[in-house]
Amino acid sequence: MKKQEIIGFAAMMMATAVLLLSAAAGAAAQGRYVGQLSRSDVDNIIRRLEDSGDEFRRDFLRELDRSGLSGSQKRIYRNQVDFFESATDRLRSDFDRQNSWWESRNQVRNVISAAVPLNNTMNAISFRRNVERQWNRLRNDINKLADTYDLPGIGGGGWNGGGWNPGNPGNAVTPPAWAQGTFYGTAPNGSQITLTIGSDGSAIAFINGVRSYGTYTRGNMLVIDGNTSRVVRTNVGINTVSTMNGETIAYSRNNWGGGNPGGGNTPDWAIGTFRGRSPVDGSWITLTIGNNGNVSVNINGNVSYGTINGTTLYINGATSTVYRRGKGIRTVSNSDGQTINYEHFR
């Protein structure tokens, strides 16, 4: 074989190798199911998500209207379900426009992000069993979609082969119950911030409509876009304190600047741990009132925090009046009169 032919053959083999490597890299970048699932298969997955989402939204809003939650809380939860529906609509529009189903991956990521606050709400508040069943179905459909697109889902579902937050450190841990949920704060420049911390350690911050991702790590540290803050528990929510310059942002669970007033002047008969049944679905409620006015409520393992001042109980923006009832107590909602009787537990 002549020298020129040998060089030409070697060049052709090298080019072939490069093409093969490029194809392999492209296939890897395209996800595990590209080539296995057709566009029609993924369309059916999205369609199931749309159907379960519509069913959940209808009954969730109906249940919300009948609840004893405050007007501000209802607005927050309606916004959550509306935001999720909008994200699902944008996914459908983008999916129908793209030639390859994989090209809609960013929109799928947005759907998952929009589902995180809803998941926290469903974990924190007790609803009728049919609504909870619908949410479980919808959450499964969300996680199925997440897995299809090689993305982590909600509540530990979806695909766990990759990180939630590109550019942020891993090692996410389960945050303490008081740090989980959706919080509202105001930045030093006046921008409104909505911060959601999930039970899986994922964090999402919305600042003037711009979304950033982060991770809750060991030692109650929060890392978002490379910036690290220490998370501190407060009576009304949390504070984040920057490790770089000490900048502190106060967050409340009850919209921007709201929250539960400070506690105090707690009657002796109201101090302790009490158990009662939810009038909505019969779930056990464990209510603990401290002598310092701090309050915690545990419903099926989901904990919320509040305060008591005198005989007025503040939890997540809702107020109730506490009455003595033998060795127990009774709470009566100041918005709709919903009454719960509690027995002294310990």
N, C-alpha and C positions, 0 to 999 in steps of 0.2 A: 504494500500500500504506500502510495507516495506521501511525502511529508505534508503537502497541502491537504490531502484527503484526510490524513490523521487529525490534523488541526481542525478541519471542518467537522469531522465526526465527533471529536471531543466537545466542540462548541455546541453541536446539536444536542449531545447528551446533557451538557450543563444546562442548556435552555429548557430541555424537557424536565430536568430535575427541579429547576426554579418554578416552572409551571405547576408541577405536581405539589411542591411545597406551598405555593400560593393557593392552590385549590384546597389543600388540606387546611390551611389557615383560615381561608374563607368559610369552609364548612364549619370549623370550630367556632368562628365568630358568629355564625348563623344560628347557633343553638342546637340542642340535642335532638329536637323533633323536626328540624328542617329536613325534608326528604322523606320523613316518616308520616307526617300529617299533611294532608292536602289543605288547600285553601278552604274547601267546603267543610272539612273537619273542624277547623278553627272557627269558621263562621258559626257552626252549630254550638260550639262552646260559648261564644259571645252571645248568641241568641238565648241560650239557657240563662246566662247571667242577666240579660235584659228582662226576661220573663220573671225570674225570681226577684229581681230588683223592683219591678213594677208592683208585684204582689206585696212585697215587704213595705214599700213606700206608702201604699194605700192604707194598709192596716196600721202601720206605725203612726201615721198622721192622725188617723181616727182615734187611736189609743191616746195619743198626745193631747188631743182636744178634750178627752174625758178625764185626764189626769189632774191632780191637784198641784201640779208644778206652777211656779210663778210665770208671769208673762215673759220675762226676760229669758228664763230657761227655755220656754217653749220656742222662742225665736231662735235661740242658739241651736236647738236640736233640729228645728225645721231647716235652718241654713245648712246643717250638716247633711241631711238627706237630700236637699236640693243640689248641694255641691257635688254629691256623689252621682246623682242623676245626670248633671251636666257633664261630668267627666265621662260617664258611660256613653252619652250622646256624642261627645267628641271622638271617642274611640270608634264608634260605629261609622261616623262620617269619614274618619281617616282610613279605617279598614276598607271601606267600600271604594275609596279613591286609589289605594295602593295596588300595585301588581303583585307584590309578594306580601304574604301575611306577616312575615317577620318585621317588615318596615314599620309596623304599628307598635313596636315595642315601647317607645317612649310614652305613647298614649296609655298603654296598659299600666306603665309605672305610675302615671297620674291617677288612674282608677284606684290602684292599690293605696296610694297616698290619701286619696279622698275617703277611703274606707276606714282608715285608722281611727279618726275621731268617732265615727259611728260605732266601731267595735268597742272603744273605751266606754261610750255611753251605754251600750247594751250590757257591758260587764258591770257598770256602776249602778244602774237603775233597774228595778224589777218591773217587768211588763207581763201581760197575760201570756200564757203558755203558747198560744197560737202565734203571737208575734215573735216570741223567742225561737220557736221552731222555724219560722220563716227566715229569721236572721241566720240560724245555723245552716239552713240550706243555701242562703245567699253567700255566706262566708265560705262554704265549701266550693261554690261556683267561682268565687273570687280567687281562692287558692288554686283551683284547677287551672284557671287562666294564667295565674302567676307562674305555676309550674311549667305550663306550655311555653312561656316566654323566658324561661330560665331566670325568674325573679323570685325573691322571697315574698311571701304573702303576709297575712295578718294572723296573729295568735299562734305563731310558730309554724304556719302552713306554707305552701308554695315550695319553691326550690331553695334548698339550703346549701347549694354547692358554691355559692359566691356571696360576696359582701353586699350589705344593704346600701352602704354609703361609699361610693368611689371617692378617693381622696381623703377619707377620714379613717382613723385607726379602727381596727377591729376590736376584739375582746369585749364585745357588748355583754352586759350582765343584766339580770332581771332587776329593775329598779324597785325600791321599797314602795309599798302601796301608796304612801302619801305623795310620791313623786310621779305616779302614773295618772294619765288623763290629759285633759285639755286645759291650758292656762292662758290667761290674757294679761298682757303687760304693755307698758309704754316705754319706748327707748328714750334716752336722754335728748334726742333731737325731736321728740314728739311723735315719732312713727308708732303705729299700733302693731303689736306683735301677737300672733296666735301660736302658741307652742304646744305641740302634742307629743307626749312621751308614752310609748307603747310598752306593754308588759314584756316584749322581747328585747327591749333596750334600744329600739329604733326611735328616732326623734325627727320631727318635721317642724320647721318654723316658717310661718308666713309673715313677711314684713312688707306692708303696702302691696300685697298681692304677689310678691316674689317668693318662691318656695326654695328653702334650703334644707339639706338633710344632715342628720347628725347621729351620734351614738352616745348612749348612757354607759359609762364605764365604771370600773371599780373605784371605790372611795367617793361615791356620789359626785362624779365628775361628768360634765356634759361637753362633748366636742362637736361643734358645728362649723363646717367649712374651715377646719384647721384651728379654730379659736376654742380655747378651753376655759370653762367656768366651773366653779364649785356650786353645787345645788344645796340650798339650805331650806329646811322646812319652816313655815310660818303658820300663824293661826288661820290665815285666809288662803294659803296656797304655798308658793315657793318663792325664793329669791335666787337669782343667779349672780355670782360674783366672779368677775373676770380674774384669771390668774395672772394676766399680763399687767393690768393697770388698776385692778380693784373696782372697776365700774360695776355698779349693782343695779339690777332690774328686778322690780317687785312684780310678781304675777299673782293673779287671783283666779279662782275657779268660776267666778261669777262676772264675766264680761270685764271690759277694761275699767280699771279703777274701782270695781265693785268688790264684793266679797262679804265675809261675815264680820260684824263688829267684834271688838274685843270682848272677852268674857269676864264675868265677875259677879259678886253678890249672890252666889249660888245657894239656894236653900239647902239645909242639911238633908232633908228628906228626898232631895232630887239627886244626891250624890251616890254614885255606885253604878253597877251594871244591871241592866234590865232586858227582859226578853218579851217580844210581842209578835203578833202575826200581821202580815201585810193584808190590808183589806182588798187589795187588788187581786192577788193570786194565792194568798195564804202562806207565803214564804216567811220563814223565821227572820226576825229582825233583832239584832243584839245592839243595844244602845248603851254606851258608856259615857257617863258624865263625871268629870273630875272636879275636885274642889277649887281648881284654878280657872274653871269656866270652859276648859277645852272639852270637846265632844267628838266621839267617833261612832259611826253607824256601820254595822256589818250586815249585809244582806247577801246570803248565799256565798260568802267569801269575798264579796266586793265591798271595799271600805271607802266611806266618805267621811270628811271631817267638817266640823263646825264649832260653834261656841254657844254658850248660854249666858245670858245677862239677866239676872233676876229670874223671872219665870218665862222669859222669851227665848226660844230656841231658834238659832240660825244655822241652816245647813244648805249649802249650794244655792244661796240666794232666797230660799224659801223660809218662811217664818211660821212658827207654831207656838202656842201657849201651853205651858206644862202645868198640870194640876196634880195635887196629891190624891192618891187613890189607895187607901189602906196602906199596905207596905210597898205598894208599887206606885206607878205614875200613869197619867193619861196625857197624850199630846193631841191638841186640836189645831188643825191647820187654820191660819188666819186668812187664807184665800178662799177656801171652799168648805171649811168645817169638817174635813175628813178627820176621823177620830181613831186613834190607836191606843189600846190598853196594854200596859206593860206590867209584868210581875217582876219583883226584885229577884235577880238571878244570883248575884254574889256581891 
